[in-house]
Amino acid sequence: MIKSGLIEKVSEKVKNFTKRDVEVIVDAIFDSMTARLASGDKIEIRGFGSFKVKEYKARKGRNPKTGEAIDVPAKKAPFFKVGKELKERINKQF
């Protein structure tokens, strides 16, 4: 699902708001989540999962094309851990 699909689904369920209102709300949620992750905070949505930023140390790597050794710089990346309820719900369908 893409963001426009999410906005569409929420608009169908919430009749009191226009699609534009729902879009503003969804954008506000994503902006807030992005800001919290950027500041190093963890986000936990009960029954869904949690988001945090993982830090990766600098390391030596290899260029797969040439085999040449390269330095891979340290970096941070968002990480999502699925919640127990969501995992169980997904596994029930199979």
mmCIF file as gemmi writes it, N, C-alpha and C atoms, coordinates in Angstrom:
data_model
loop_
_atom_site.group_PDB
_atom_site.id
_atom_site.type_symbol
_atom_site.label_atom_id
_atom_site.label_alt_id
_atom_site.label_comp_id
_atom_site.label_asym_id
_atom_site.label_entity_id
_atom_site.label_seq_id
_atom_site.pdbx_PDB_ins_code
_atom_site.Cartn_x
_atom_site.Cartn_y
_atom_site.Cartn_z
_atom_site.occupancy
_atom_site.B_iso_or_equiv
_atom_site.pdbx_formal_charge
_atom_site.auth_seq_id
_atom_site.auth_asym_id
_atom_site.pdbx_PDB_model_num
ATOM 1 N N . MET Axp A 1 ? 0.849 -1.173 0 1 0 ? 1 A 1
ATOM 2 C CA . MET Axp A 1 ? 0 0 0 1 0 ? 1 A 1
ATOM 3 C C . MET Axp A 1 ? 0.891 1.232 0 1 0 ? 1 A 1
ATOM 4 N N . ILE Axp A 2 ? 0.486 2.201 -0.779 1 0 ? 2 A 1
ATOM 5 C CA . ILE Axp A 2 ? 1.204 3.464 -0.802 1 0 ? 2 A 1
ATOM 6 C C . ILE Axp A 2 ? 0.402 4.509 -0.03 1 0 ? 2 A 1
ATOM 7 N N . LYS Axp A 3 ? 1.029 5.664 0.194 1 0 ? 3 A 1
ATOM 8 C CA . LYS Axp A 3 ? 0.404 6.694 1.031 1 0 ? 3 A 1
ATOM 9 C C . LYS Axp A 3 ? -0.97 7.109 0.514 1 0 ? 3 A 1
ATOM 10 N N . SER Axp A 4 ? -1.131 7.254 -0.781 1 0 ? 4 A 1
ATOM 11 C CA . SER Axp A 4 ? -2.436 7.653 -1.328 1 0 ? 4 A 1
ATOM 12 C C . SER Axp A 4 ? -3.494 6.579 -1.063 1 0 ? 4 A 1
ATOM 13 N N . GLY Axp A 5 ? -3.082 5.31 -1.065 1 0 ? 5 A 1
ATOM 14 C CA . GLY Axp A 5 ? -4 4.22 -0.749 1 0 ? 5 A 1
ATOM 15 C C . GLY Axp A 5 ? -4.424 4.258 0.711 1 0 ? 5 A 1
ATOM 16 N N . LEU Axp A 6 ? -3.489 4.588 1.578 1 0 ? 6 A 1
ATOM 17 C CA . LEU Axp A 6 ? -3.796 4.737 3.003 1 0 ? 6 A 1
ATOM 18 C C . LEU Axp A 6 ? -4.788 5.876 3.216 1 0 ? 6 A 1
ATOM 19 N N . ILE Axp A 7 ? -4.556 6.995 2.568 1 0 ? 7 A 1
ATOM 20 C CA . ILE Axp A 7 ? -5.458 8.144 2.677 1 0 ? 7 A 1
ATOM 21 C C . ILE Axp A 7 ? -6.849 7.764 2.187 1 0 ? 7 A 1
ATOM 22 N N . GLU Axp A 8 ? -6.924 7.029 1.098 1 0 ? 8 A 1
ATOM 23 C CA . GLU Axp A 8 ? -8.199 6.578 0.542 1 0 ? 8 A 1
ATOM 24 C C . GLU Axp A 8 ? -8.954 5.692 1.536 1 0 ? 8 A 1
ATOM 25 N N . LYS Axp A 9 ? -8.251 4.704 2.122 1 0 ? 9 A 1
ATOM 26 C CA . LYS Axp A 9 ? -8.888 3.789 3.075 1 0 ? 9 A 1
ATOM 27 C C . LYS Axp A 9 ? -9.397 4.524 4.315 1 0 ? 9 A 1
ATOM 28 N N . VAL Axp A 10 ? -8.59 5.442 4.831 1 0 ? 10 A 1
ATOM 29 C CA . VAL Axp A 10 ? -9.005 6.2 6.019 1 0 ? 10 A 1
ATOM 30 C C . VAL Axp A 10 ? -10.198 7.083 5.671 1 0 ? 10 A 1
ATOM 31 N N . SER Axp A 11 ? -10.195 7.691 4.504 1 0 ? 11 A 1
ATOM 32 C CA . SER Axp A 11 ? -11.308 8.546 4.063 1 0 ? 11 A 1
ATOM 33 C C . SER Axp A 11 ? -12.612 7.757 3.989 1 0 ? 11 A 1
ATOM 34 N N . GLU Axp A 12 ? -12.531 6.511 3.556 1 0 ? 12 A 1
ATOM 35 C CA . GLU Axp A 12 ? -13.726 5.66 3.469 1 0 ? 12 A 1
ATOM 36 C C . GLU Axp A 12 ? -14.304 5.361 4.852 1 0 ? 12 A 1
ATOM 37 N N . LYS Axp A 13 ? -13.432 5.196 5.836 1 0 ? 13 A 1
ATOM 38 C CA . LYS Axp A 13 ? -13.887 4.833 7.181 1 0 ? 13 A 1
ATOM 39 C C . LYS Axp A 13 ? -14.316 6.042 8.008 1 0 ? 13 A 1
ATOM 40 N N . VAL Axp A 14 ? -13.728 7.197 7.739 1 0 ? 14 A 1
ATOM 41 C CA . VAL Axp A 14 ? -14.019 8.395 8.521 1 0 ? 14 A 1
ATOM 42 C C . VAL Axp A 14 ? -14.773 9.375 7.62 1 0 ? 14 A 1
ATOM 43 N N . LYS Axp A 15 ? -16.071 9.385 7.749 1 0 ? 15 A 1
ATOM 44 C CA . LYS Axp A 15 ? -16.915 10.191 6.853 1 0 ? 15 A 1
ATOM 45 C C . LYS Axp A 15 ? -16.943 11.674 7.225 1 0 ? 15 A 1
ATOM 46 N N . ASN Axp A 16 ? -16.501 12.028 8.446 1 0 ? 16 A 1
ATOM 47 C CA . ASN Axp A 16 ? -16.563 13.422 8.905 1 0 ? 16 A 1
ATOM 48 C C . ASN Axp A 16 ? -15.478 14.305 8.308 1 0 ? 16 A 1
ATOM 49 N N . PHE Axp A 17 ? -14.464 13.686 7.691 1 0 ? 17 A 1
ATOM 50 C CA . PHE Axp A 17 ? -13.346 14.446 7.143 1 0 ? 17 A 1
ATOM 51 C C . PHE Axp A 17 ? -13.277 14.279 5.633 1 0 ? 17 A 1
ATOM 52 N N . THR Axp A 18 ? -12.82 15.321 4.957 1 0 ? 18 A 1
ATOM 53 C CA . THR Axp A 18 ? -12.597 15.23 3.516 1 0 ? 18 A 1
ATOM 54 C C . THR Axp A 18 ? -11.277 14.491 3.275 1 0 ? 18 A 1
ATOM 55 N N . LYS Axp A 19 ? -11.045 14.095 2.034 1 0 ? 19 A 1
ATOM 56 C CA . LYS Axp A 19 ? -9.779 13.446 1.698 1 0 ? 19 A 1
ATOM 57 C C . LYS Axp A 19 ? -8.611 14.378 1.998 1 0 ? 19 A 1
ATOM 58 N N . ARG Axp A 20 ? -8.799 15.656 1.74 1 0 ? 20 A 1
ATOM 59 C CA . ARG Axp A 20 ? -7.739 16.637 2.006 1 0 ? 20 A 1
ATOM 60 C C . ARG Axp A 20 ? -7.435 16.698 3.505 1 0 ? 20 A 1
ATOM 61 N N . ASP Axp A 21 ? -8.485 16.663 4.348 1 0 ? 21 A 1
ATOM 62 C CA . ASP Axp A 21 ? -8.286 16.662 5.799 1 0 ? 21 A 1
ATOM 63 C C . ASP Axp A 21 ? -7.503 15.428 6.232 1 0 ? 21 A 1
ATOM 64 N N . VAL Axp A 22 ? -7.874 14.276 5.69 1 0 ? 22 A 1
ATOM 65 C CA . VAL Axp A 22 ? -7.197 13.023 6.026 1 0 ? 22 A 1
ATOM 66 C C . VAL Axp A 22 ? -5.742 13.075 5.565 1 0 ? 22 A 1
ATOM 67 N N . GLU Axp A 23 ? -5.5 13.649 4.399 1 0 ? 23 A 1
ATOM 68 C CA . GLU Axp A 23 ? -4.133 13.773 3.894 1 0 ? 23 A 1
ATOM 69 C C . GLU Axp A 23 ? -3.284 14.629 4.838 1 0 ? 23 A 1
ATOM 70 N N . VAL Axp A 24 ? -3.836 15.715 5.325 1 0 ? 24 A 1
ATOM 71 C CA . VAL Axp A 24 ? -3.12 16.584 6.262 1 0 ? 24 A 1
ATOM 72 C C . VAL Axp A 24 ? -2.805 15.829 7.553 1 0 ? 24 A 1
ATOM 73 N N . ILE Axp A 25 ? -3.769 15.04 8.035 1 0 ? 25 A 1
ATOM 74 C CA . ILE Axp A 25 ? -3.569 14.263 9.261 1 0 ? 25 A 1
ATOM 75 C C . ILE Axp A 25 ? -2.482 13.207 9.071 1 0 ? 25 A 1
ATOM 76 N N . VAL Axp A 26 ? -2.559 12.469 7.967 1 0 ? 26 A 1
ATOM 77 C CA . VAL Axp A 26 ? -1.559 11.434 7.685 1 0 ? 26 A 1
ATOM 78 C C . VAL Axp A 26 ? -0.172 12.061 7.551 1 0 ? 26 A 1
ATOM 79 N N . ASP Axp A 27 ? -0.074 13.184 6.841 1 0 ? 27 A 1
ATOM 80 C CA . ASP Axp A 27 ? 1.208 13.882 6.709 1 0 ? 27 A 1
ATOM 81 C C . ASP Axp A 27 ? 1.737 14.322 8.071 1 0 ? 27 A 1
ATOM 82 N N . ALA Axp A 28 ? 0.848 14.821 8.92 1 0 ? 28 A 1
ATOM 83 C CA . ALA Axp A 28 ? 1.255 15.266 10.259 1 0 ? 28 A 1
ATOM 84 C C . ALA Axp A 28 ? 1.789 14.085 11.082 1 0 ? 28 A 1
ATOM 85 N N . ILE Axp A 29 ? 1.135 12.94 10.979 1 0 ? 29 A 1
ATOM 86 C CA . ILE Axp A 29 ? 1.597 11.75 11.702 1 0 ? 29 A 1
ATOM 87 C C . ILE Axp A 29 ? 2.975 11.333 11.209 1 0 ? 29 A 1
ATOM 88 N N . PHE Axp A 30 ? 3.14 11.242 9.896 1 0 ? 30 A 1
ATOM 89 C CA . PHE Axp A 30 ? 4.432 10.825 9.344 1 0 ? 30 A 1
ATOM 90 C C . PHE Axp A 30 ? 5.528 11.838 9.664 1 0 ? 30 A 1
ATOM 91 N N . ASP Axp A 31 ? 5.216 13.134 9.584 1 0 ? 31 A 1
ATOM 92 C CA . ASP Axp A 31 ? 6.2 14.167 9.909 1 0 ? 31 A 1
ATOM 93 C C . ASP Axp A 31 ? 6.627 14.073 11.365 1 0 ? 31 A 1
ATOM 94 N N . SER Axp A 32 ? 5.659 13.832 12.235 1 0 ? 32 A 1
ATOM 95 C CA . SER Axp A 32 ? 5.95 13.699 13.661 1 0 ? 32 A 1
ATOM 96 C C . SER Axp A 32 ? 6.821 12.478 13.929 1 0 ? 32 A 1
ATOM 97 N N . MET Axp A 33 ? 6.49 11.363 13.294 1 0 ? 33 A 1
ATOM 98 C CA . MET Axp A 33 ? 7.282 10.149 13.461 1 0 ? 33 A 1
ATOM 99 C C . MET Axp A 33 ? 8.704 10.353 12.948 1 0 ? 33 A 1
ATOM 100 N N . THR Axp A 34 ? 8.837 10.986 11.801 1 0 ? 34 A 1
ATOM 101 C CA . THR Axp A 34 ? 10.156 11.24 11.22 1 0 ? 34 A 1
ATOM 102 C C . THR Axp A 34 ? 10.995 12.122 12.136 1 0 ? 34 A 1
ATOM 103 N N . ALA Axp A 35 ? 10.383 13.167 12.687 1 0 ? 35 A 1
ATOM 104 C CA . ALA Axp A 35 ? 11.097 14.077 13.581 1 0 ? 35 A 1
ATOM 105 C C . ALA Axp A 35 ? 11.567 13.36 14.844 1 0 ? 35 A 1
ATOM 106 N N . ARG Axp A 36 ? 10.715 12.503 15.4 1 0 ? 36 A 1
ATOM 107 C CA . ARG Axp A 36 ? 11.084 11.779 16.62 1 0 ? 36 A 1
ATOM 108 C C . ARG Axp A 36 ? 12.228 10.804 16.342 1 0 ? 36 A 1
ATOM 109 N N . LEU Axp A 37 ? 12.177 10.104 15.217 1 0 ? 37 A 1
ATOM 110 C CA . LEU Axp A 37 ? 13.262 9.181 14.874 1 0 ? 37 A 1
ATOM 111 C C . LEU Axp A 37 ? 14.557 9.947 14.623 1 0 ? 37 A 1
ATOM 112 N N . ALA Axp A 38 ? 14.458 11.093 13.954 1 0 ? 38 A 1
ATOM 113 C CA . ALA Axp A 38 ? 15.637 11.905 13.661 1 0 ? 38 A 1
ATOM 114 C C . ALA Axp A 38 ? 16.299 12.408 14.946 1 0 ? 38 A 1
ATOM 115 N N . SER Axp A 39 ? 15.499 12.604 15.99 1 0 ? 39 A 1
ATOM 116 C CA . SER Axp A 39 ? 16.064 13.067 17.26 1 0 ? 39 A 1
ATOM 117 C C . SER Axp A 39 ? 16.529 11.905 18.139 1 0 ? 39 A 1
ATOM 118 N N . GLY Axp A 40 ? 16.416 10.675 17.635 1 0 ? 40 A 1
ATOM 119 C CA . GLY Axp A 40 ? 16.927 9.515 18.357 1 0 ? 40 A 1
ATOM 120 C C . GLY Axp A 40 ? 15.916 8.802 19.227 1 0 ? 40 A 1
ATOM 121 N N . ASP Axp A 41 ? 14.665 9.241 19.205 1 0 ? 41 A 1
ATOM 122 C CA . ASP Axp A 41 ? 13.628 8.6 20.014 1 0 ? 41 A 1
ATOM 123 C C . ASP Axp A 41 ? 13.134 7.316 19.36 1 0 ? 41 A 1
ATOM 124 N N . LYS Axp A 42 ? 12.508 6.479 20.174 1 0 ? 42 A 1
ATOM 125 C CA . LYS Axp A 42 ? 11.893 5.242 19.706 1 0 ? 42 A 1
ATOM 126 C C . LYS Axp A 42 ? 10.388 5.477 19.628 1 0 ? 42 A 1
ATOM 127 N N . ILE Axp A 43 ? 9.731 4.856 18.661 1 0 ? 43 A 1
ATOM 128 C CA . ILE Axp A 43 ? 8.28 4.972 18.508 1 0 ? 43 A 1
ATOM 129 C C . ILE Axp A 43 ? 7.689 3.582 18.672 1 0 ? 43 A 1
ATOM 130 N N . GLU Axp A 44 ? 6.71 3.464 19.553 1 0 ? 44 A 1
ATOM 131 C CA . GLU Axp A 44 ? 6.055 2.175 19.761 1 0 ? 44 A 1
ATOM 132 C C . GLU Axp A 44 ? 4.556 2.339 19.539 1 0 ? 44 A 1
ATOM 133 N N . ILE Axp A 45 ? 4.01 1.533 18.642 1 0 ? 45 A 1
ATOM 134 C CA . ILE Axp A 45 ? 2.575 1.523 18.376 1 0 ? 45 A 1
ATOM 135 C C . ILE Axp A 45 ? 2.077 0.151 18.814 1 0 ? 45 A 1
ATOM 136 N N . ARG Axp A 46 ? 1.403 0.116 19.948 1 0 ? 46 A 1
ATOM 137 C CA . ARG Axp A 46 ? 0.954 -1.149 20.537 1 0 ? 46 A 1
ATOM 138 C C . ARG Axp A 46 ? 0.125 -1.959 19.539 1 0 ? 46 A 1
ATOM 139 N N . GLY Axp A 47 ? 0.425 -3.232 19.448 1 0 ? 47 A 1
ATOM 140 C CA . GLY Axp A 47 ? -0.298 -4.12 18.549 1 0 ? 47 A 1
ATOM 141 C C . GLY Axp A 47 ? 0.187 -4.062 17.113 1 0 ? 47 A 1
ATOM 142 N N . PHE Axp A 48 ? 1.079 -3.126 16.806 1 0 ? 48 A 1
ATOM 143 C CA . PHE Axp A 48 ? 1.588 -2.985 15.44 1 0 ? 48 A 1
ATOM 144 C C . PHE Axp A 48 ? 3.083 -3.254 15.401 1 0 ? 48 A 1
ATOM 145 N N . GLY Axp A 49 ? 3.852 -2.466 16.155 1 0 ? 49 A 1
ATOM 146 C CA . GLY Axp A 49 ? 5.298 -2.65 16.181 1 0 ? 49 A 1
ATOM 147 C C . GLY Axp A 49 ? 5.999 -1.414 16.679 1 0 ? 49 A 1
ATOM 148 N N . SER Axp A 50 ? 7.318 -1.447 16.581 1 0 ? 50 A 1
ATOM 149 C CA . SER Axp A 50 ? 8.094 -0.303 17.048 1 0 ? 50 A 1
ATOM 150 C C . SER Axp A 50 ? 9.138 0.083 16.006 1 0 ? 50 A 1
ATOM 151 N N . PHE Axp A 51 ? 9.452 1.365 16.011 1 0 ? 51 A 1
ATOM 152 C CA . PHE Axp A 51 ? 10.45 1.927 15.111 1 0 ? 51 A 1
ATOM 153 C C . PHE Axp A 51 ? 11.58 2.493 15.96 1 0 ? 51 A 1
ATOM 154 N N . LYS Axp A 52 ? 12.804 2.288 15.505 1 0 ? 52 A 1
ATOM 155 C CA . LYS Axp A 52 ? 13.938 2.92 16.161 1 0 ? 52 A 1
ATOM 156 C C . LYS Axp A 52 ? 15.025 3.126 15.12 1 0 ? 52 A 1
ATOM 157 N N . VAL Axp A 53 ? 16.04 3.877 15.511 1 0 ? 53 A 1
ATOM 158 C CA . VAL Axp A 53 ? 17.165 4.125 14.622 1 0 ? 53 A 1
ATOM 159 C C . VAL Axp A 53 ? 18.317 3.247 15.073 1 0 ? 53 A 1
ATOM 160 N N . LYS Axp A 54 ? 18.841 2.459 14.158 1 0 ? 54 A 1
ATOM 161 C CA . LYS Axp A 54 ? 20.003 1.611 14.447 1 0 ? 54 A 1
ATOM 162 C C . LYS Axp A 54 ? 21.241 2.316 13.913 1 0 ? 54 A 1
ATOM 163 N N . GLU Axp A 55 ? 22.301 2.226 14.697 1 0 ? 55 A 1
ATOM 164 C CA . GLU Axp A 55 ? 23.57 2.813 14.269 1 0 ? 55 A 1
ATOM 165 C C . GLU Axp A 55 ? 24.5 1.694 13.81 1 0 ? 55 A 1
ATOM 166 N N . TYR Axp A 56 ? 25.094 1.89 12.659 1 0 ? 56 A 1
ATOM 167 C CA . TYR Axp A 56 ? 26.036 0.923 12.111 1 0 ? 56 A 1
ATOM 168 C C . TYR Axp A 56 ? 27.428 1.541 12.109 1 0 ? 56 A 1
ATOM 169 N N . LYS Axp A 57 ? 28.412 0.815 12.631 1 0 ? 57 A 1
ATOM 170 C CA . LYS Axp A 57 ? 29.783 1.309 12.701 1 0 ? 57 A 1
ATOM 171 C C . LYS Axp A 57 ? 30.423 1.303 11.318 1 0 ? 57 A 1
ATOM 172 N N . ALA Axp A 58 ? 31.466 2.104 11.188 1 0 ? 58 A 1
ATOM 173 C CA . ALA Axp A 58 ? 32.247 2.093 9.956 1 0 ? 58 A 1
ATOM 174 C C . ALA Axp A 58 ? 32.907 0.718 9.824 1 0 ? 58 A 1
ATOM 175 N N . ARG Axp A 59 ? 33.08 0.275 8.585 1 0 ? 59 A 1
ATOM 176 C CA . ARG Axp A 59 ? 33.661 -1.052 8.38 1 0 ? 59 A 1
ATOM 177 C C . ARG Axp A 59 ? 34.358 -1.106 7.027 1 0 ? 59 A 1
ATOM 178 N N . LYS Axp A 60 ? 35.101 -2.175 6.845 1 0 ? 60 A 1
ATOM 179 C CA . LYS Axp A 60 ? 35.736 -2.436 5.552 1 0 ? 60 A 1
ATOM 180 C C . LYS Axp A 60 ? 34.763 -3.26 4.723 1 0 ? 60 A 1
ATOM 181 N N . GLY Axp A 61 ? 34.621 -2.925 3.465 1 0 ? 61 A 1
ATOM 182 C CA . GLY Axp A 61 ? 33.759 -3.67 2.566 1 0 ? 61 A 1
ATOM 183 C C . GLY Axp A 61 ? 34.484 -3.972 1.273 1 0 ? 61 A 1
ATOM 184 N N . ARG Axp A 62 ? 33.795 -4.594 0.361 1 0 ? 62 A 1
ATOM 185 C CA . ARG Axp A 62 ? 34.378 -4.92 -0.948 1 0 ? 62 A 1
ATOM 186 C C . ARG Axp A 62 ? 33.446 -4.468 -2.052 1 0 ? 62 A 1
ATOM 187 N N . ASN Axp A 63 ? 34.016 -3.915 -3.079 1 0 ? 63 A 1
ATOM 188 C CA . ASN Axp A 63 ? 33.262 -3.59 -4.28 1 0 ? 63 A 1
ATOM 189 C C . ASN Axp A 63 ? 33.004 -4.921 -4.984 1 0 ? 63 A 1
ATOM 190 N N . PRO Axp A 64 ? 31.733 -5.333 -5.116 1 0 ? 64 A 1
ATOM 191 C CA . PRO Axp A 64 ? 31.463 -6.655 -5.695 1 0 ? 64 A 1
ATOM 192 C C . PRO Axp A 64 ? 31.895 -6.79 -7.152 1 0 ? 64 A 1
ATOM 193 N N . LYS Axp A 65 ? 31.982 -5.66 -7.842 1 0 ? 65 A 1
ATOM 194 C CA . LYS Axp A 65 ? 32.348 -5.712 -9.262 1 0 ? 65 A 1
ATOM 195 C C . LYS Axp A 65 ? 33.859 -5.908 -9.448 1 0 ? 65 A 1
ATOM 196 N N . THR Axp A 66 ? 34.647 -5.169 -8.641 1 0 ? 66 A 1
ATOM 197 C CA . THR Axp A 66 ? 36.095 -5.202 -8.829 1 0 ? 66 A 1
ATOM 198 C C . THR Axp A 66 ? 36.824 -5.999 -7.755 1 0 ? 66 A 1
ATOM 199 N N . GLY Axp A 67 ? 36.177 -6.237 -6.62 1 0 ? 67 A 1
ATOM 200 C CA . GLY Axp A 67 ? 36.826 -6.931 -5.518 1 0 ? 67 A 1
ATOM 201 C C . GLY Axp A 67 ? 37.71 -6.021 -4.686 1 0 ? 67 A 1
ATOM 202 N N . GLU Axp A 68 ? 37.749 -4.744 -5.054 1 0 ? 68 A 1
ATOM 203 C CA . GLU Axp A 68 ? 38.583 -3.773 -4.357 1 0 ? 68 A 1
ATOM 204 C C . GLU Axp A 68 ? 38.03 -3.501 -2.948 1 0 ? 68 A 1
ATOM 205 N N . ALA Axp A 69 ? 38.936 -3.41 -1.956 1 0 ? 69 A 1
ATOM 206 C CA . ALA Axp A 69 ? 38.533 -3.088 -0.585 1 0 ? 69 A 1
ATOM 207 C C . ALA Axp A 69 ? 38.154 -1.609 -0.511 1 0 ? 69 A 1
ATOM 208 N N . ILE Axp A 70 ? 37.046 -1.325 0.176 1 0 ? 70 A 1
ATOM 209 C CA . ILE Axp A 70 ? 36.604 0.062 0.334 1 0 ? 70 A 1
ATOM 210 C C . ILE Axp A 70 ? 36.202 0.301 1.788 1 0 ? 70 A 1
ATOM 211 N N . ASP Axp A 71 ? 36.252 1.556 2.197 1 0 ? 71 A 1
ATOM 212 C CA . ASP Axp A 71 ? 35.8 1.932 3.535 1 0 ? 71 A 1
ATOM 213 C C . ASP Axp A 71 ? 34.324 2.293 3.457 1 0 ? 71 A 1
ATOM 214 N N . VAL Axp A 72 ? 33.519 1.636 4.273 1 0 ? 72 A 1
ATOM 215 C CA . VAL Axp A 72 ? 32.092 1.943 4.353 1 0 ? 72 A 1
ATOM 216 C C . VAL Axp A 72 ? 31.916 2.802 5.602 1 0 ? 72 A 1
ATOM 217 N N . PRO Axp A 73 ? 31.424 4.036 5.447 1 0 ? 73 A 1
ATOM 218 C CA . PRO Axp A 73 ? 31.318 4.932 6.596 1 0 ? 73 A 1
ATOM 219 C C . PRO Axp A 73 ? 30.216 4.497 7.567 1 0 ? 73 A 1
ATOM 220 N N . ALA Axp A 74 ? 30.313 4.988 8.795 1 0 ? 74 A 1
ATOM 221 C CA . ALA Axp A 74 ? 29.27 4.739 9.788 1 0 ? 74 A 1
ATOM 222 C C . ALA Axp A 74 ? 27.984 5.381 9.299 1 0 ? 74 A 1
ATOM 223 N N . LYS Axp A 75 ? 26.85 4.792 9.688 1 0 ? 75 A 1
ATOM 224 C CA . LYS Axp A 75 ? 25.568 5.36 9.27 1 0 ? 75 A 1
ATOM 225 C C . LYS Axp A 75 ? 24.477 4.988 10.248 1 0 ? 75 A 1
ATOM 226 N N . LYS Axp A 76 ? 23.364 5.666 10.129 1 0 ? 76 A 1
ATOM 227 C CA . LYS Axp A 76 ? 22.174 5.369 10.914 1 0 ? 76 A 1
ATOM 228 C C . LYS Axp A 76 ? 21.066 5.001 9.938 1 0 ? 76 A 1
ATOM 229 N N . ALA Axp A 77 ? 20.214 4.057 10.349 1 0 ? 77 A 1
ATOM 230 C CA . ALA Axp A 77 ? 19.115 3.635 9.479 1 0 ? 77 A 1
ATOM 231 C C . ALA Axp A 77 ? 17.893 3.315 10.335 1 0 ? 77 A 1
ATOM 232 N N . PRO Axp A 78 ? 16.692 3.644 9.829 1 0 ? 78 A 1
ATOM 233 C CA . PRO Axp A 78 ? 15.486 3.29 10.57 1 0 ? 78 A 1
ATOM 234 C C . PRO Axp A 78 ? 15.294 1.775 10.572 1 0 ? 78 A 1
ATOM 235 N N . PHE Axp A 79 ? 14.738 1.262 11.673 1 0 ? 79 A 1
ATOM 236 C CA . PHE Axp A 79 ? 14.524 -0.171 11.823 1 0 ? 79 A 1
ATOM 237 C C . PHE Axp A 79 ? 13.134 -0.381 12.401 1 0 ? 79 A 1
ATOM 238 N N . PHE Axp A 80 ? 12.384 -1.33 11.839 1 0 ? 80 A 1
ATOM 239 C CA . PHE Axp A 80 ? 11.039 -1.642 12.317 1 0 ? 80 A 1
ATOM 240 C C . PHE Axp A 80 ? 11.023 -3.053 12.869 1 0 ? 80 A 1
ATOM 241 N N . LYS Axp A 81 ? 10.469 -3.201 14.058 1 0 ? 81 A 1
ATOM 242 C CA . LYS Axp A 81 ? 10.299 -4.518 14.654 1 0 ? 81 A 1
ATOM 243 C C . LYS Axp A 81 ? 8.806 -4.765 14.792 1 0 ? 81 A 1
ATOM 244 N N . VAL Axp A 82 ? 8.321 -5.81 14.155 1 0 ? 82 A 1
ATOM 245 C CA . VAL Axp A 82 ? 6.892 -6.107 14.146 1 0 ? 82 A 1
ATOM 246 C C . VAL Axp A 82 ? 6.425 -6.512 15.544 1 0 ? 82 A 1
ATOM 247 N N . GLY Axp A 83 ? 5.222 -6.078 15.914 1 0 ? 83 A 1
ATOM 248 C CA . GLY Axp A 83 ? 4.643 -6.411 17.205 1 0 ? 83 A 1
ATOM 249 C C . GLY Axp A 83 ? 4.033 -7.804 17.216 1 0 ? 83 A 1
ATOM 250 N N . LYS Axp A 84 ? 3.863 -8.336 18.415 1 0 ? 84 A 1
ATOM 251 C CA . LYS Axp A 84 ? 3.346 -9.694 18.587 1 0 ? 84 A 1
ATOM 252 C C . LYS Axp A 84 ? 1.955 -9.862 17.973 1 0 ? 84 A 1
ATOM 253 N N . GLU Axp A 85 ? 1.054 -8.908 18.24 1 0 ? 85 A 1
ATOM 254 C CA . GLU Axp A 85 ? -0.318 -9.006 17.717 1 0 ? 85 A 1
ATOM 255 C C . GLU Axp A 85 ? -0.347 -9.026 16.194 1 0 ? 85 A 1
ATOM 256 N N . LEU Axp A 86 ? 0.43 -8.156 15.569 1 0 ? 86 A 1
ATOM 257 C CA . LEU Axp A 86 ? 0.468 -8.092 14.105 1 0 ? 86 A 1
ATOM 258 C C . LEU Axp A 86 ? 1.04 -9.386 13.537 1 0 ? 86 A 1
ATOM 259 N N . LYS Axp A 87 ? 2.092 -9.892 14.154 1 0 ? 87 A 1
ATOM 260 C CA . LYS Axp A 87 ? 2.702 -11.142 13.694 1 0 ? 87 A 1
ATOM 261 C C . LYS Axp A 87 ? 1.695 -12.291 13.764 1 0 ? 87 A 1
ATOM 262 N N . GLU Axp A 88 ? 0.983 -12.373 14.882 1 0 ? 88 A 1
ATOM 263 C CA . GLU Axp A 88 ? -0.019 -13.437 15.035 1 0 ? 88 A 1
ATOM 264 C C . GLU Axp A 88 ? -1.146 -13.293 14.022 1 0 ? 88 A 1
ATOM 265 N N . ARG Axp A 89 ? -1.573 -12.063 13.791 1 0 ? 89 A 1
ATOM 266 C CA . ARG Axp A 89 ? -2.667 -11.82 12.852 1 0 ? 89 A 1
ATOM 267 C C . ARG Axp A 89 ? -2.269 -12.199 11.42 1 0 ? 89 A 1
ATOM 268 N N . ILE Axp A 90 ? -1.051 -11.903 11.054 1 0 ? 90 A 1
ATOM 269 C CA . ILE Axp A 90 ? -0.558 -12.246 9.715 1 0 ? 90 A 1
ATOM 270 C C . ILE Axp A 90 ? -0.447 -13.764 9.572 1 0 ? 90 A 1
ATOM 271 N N . ASN Axp A 91 ? 0.035 -14.435 10.598 1 0 ? 91 A 1
ATOM 272 C CA . ASN Axp A 91 ? 0.23 -15.877 10.532 1 0 ? 91 A 1
ATOM 273 C C . ASN Axp A 91 ? -1.081 -16.655 10.588 1 0 ? 91 A 1
ATOM 274 N N . LYS Axp A 92 ? -2.16 -16.061 11.096 1 0 ? 92 A 1
ATOM 275 C CA . LYS Axp A 92 ? -3.457 -16.722 11.112 1 0 ? 92 A 1
ATOM 276 C C . LYS Axp A 92 ? -4.006 -16.936 9.711 1 0 ? 92 A 1
ATOM 277 N N . GLN Axp A 93 ? -3.639 -16.069 8.796 1 0 ? 93 A 1
ATOM 278 C CA . GLN Axp A 93 ? -4.194 -16.114 7.444 1 0 ? 93 A 1
ATOM 279 C C . GLN Axp A 93 ? -3.654 -17.286 6.631 1 0 ? 93 A 1
ATOM 280 N N . PHE Axp A 94 ? -2.601 -17.934 7.088 1 0 ? 94 A 1
ATOM 281 C CA . PHE Axp A 94 ? -2.009 -19.021 6.307 1 0 ? 94 A 1
ATOM 282 C C . PHE Axp A 94 ? -2.406 -20.363 6.835 1 0 ? 94 A 1
